[in-house]
Amino acid sequence: MELRGKLICGVAGVFLFDLTGIPFGGLIGFVLGSLAGHYVFDKPRETAASESEFKAYQRKQGAFLYHVFALCAKMAKADGSVTRQEISHMEFLMRNQFRMNDHARAQAIRIWKQAKDSSESFDQYARAFYRDFGRERHQVVNMMDLLFAMAAADGGLHPHEETLLLRAAGIFHIGRLQFDRIKSRYYHTRNDQQPQRWNPLDPHYLILGAKPTDSMETIKKKYRALAMKWHPDKLAANGASQESLRHAKEKFQQINEAYEKIKIAKK
């Protein structure tokens, strides 16, 4: 609440009305000066501050929605193709969950298409979101929930989708218990299934198709087989397209990173 104008004009009113000799002139001057200061100086400032706060809120909401539709687009494409169910889910988010008008929906569709066809990886988009909203845990958990909802939109959980969900959990610093709690909203597990403890290496084991109980020799064999399959030079020699080579380089990098992380942890 602005007070500067009221105080300055109120004090000025005290001096002016005191000079007139009117009984209680100082008090009257202060009251009238304060009112003038409120309407002339303070109220416009309060209105401007309120408008500025509202615009800042809108920008924040816009940033969150940008990340939602960009990350959901990457999730939808994780299994190779975007299904009709996934597009319908995106439309549901726009119309029912976020209540977007036609202009906002057009922007969201543009963001979706750009992210879906972008050469940037899911991890890059996830890190960008966490840089913007990492301190707002409710928004981080909300994003994790939205990603699970998108993965479940076509009725299943593709291994590539699960890989991205685990990688997102690692980037967002979401624990295993919380991860499983969100997952249980979309995928049923057996009652006798014991909850797993969160392991930061889970995404890396998943990439290599390995398990924490595997020996280093077994993991090494799986790593070599995948590295040979996804080596960009091998695919280039077989005449792969530029898009395929870009995907192969990203995959090859993830495979190498996963193996190095596991190798260091098992020393």
Steps between C-alpha positions, in 0.01 A plus 500: 500500500641838397526760782757748371249727320262506796774598745660767283170662401366467854800684649470765228130541586587556868727796414262654245191484719692617807583821310128569439425515872200262469421316827644150486655609169799268543276195550272595212801569280652163581177313418440685174867480401504126569193447283654702219826309532314168487307575180769700321815304590445175693201347321660518151814336642296224668312439175825486302655262756191277489509490119873425508445208742220364283715519188785324684254226603384466139860470379568231762188307400595535134848365570357198683258423216784527248694235692189281537427478128867477397575212741171324426581516127836333565329236714237432233770444240713278727363176353556616143161639400231726642165322531148637466445435872802714589377786282155469662665518843683818398169651387345398834778683685446815296121510524418347838802515729654834399181661354683660207335733254546459124811721487669315788413162346658607171818593687501170690465303175790697353717421805402132480596471132827687544609285796387177332717572195785668686851352497533581871463203734237434766770550764576850372135598524472340847805687629366828360174443691686417821712815470180707486287314756737289712424702813125457458462137605124490441560595136776240466276224635215630284724473192596143590132415528427659161779299337361174643155597373639556150689169508181321605281674242538217246423233760847361569852578613759462225858427622617824337230693687607340826859597426400864458288494816790366701736753348252777583480377860878517524514854357208615719648336815185297557548205736405143416209484744347815356570375146319172573213683668441711187545195278236305696239758395540390138637145512387219731760284675458168678413524869789269590753711310750655738569874451847567364744742651599787275837454339647792301642240261156361409474701176848385397428132566180537300686649202739202494223246560685390813417453868688608815553132583682433170874451510725763345593250230134451404443874497809548284371251242164675482675834468720380212205351314303825525800717416561297186133520402476878544847609391446800266790399269344160440160651422659763275676227304162330450354821351291617797314831468611816681209466744596139573863600553399777739291253700783245494754752633267590786435134578870412475583780742238377748634144478857614568390725785295219658789255483751748647266588788442134586869412465601777742229399749603133497870565564 
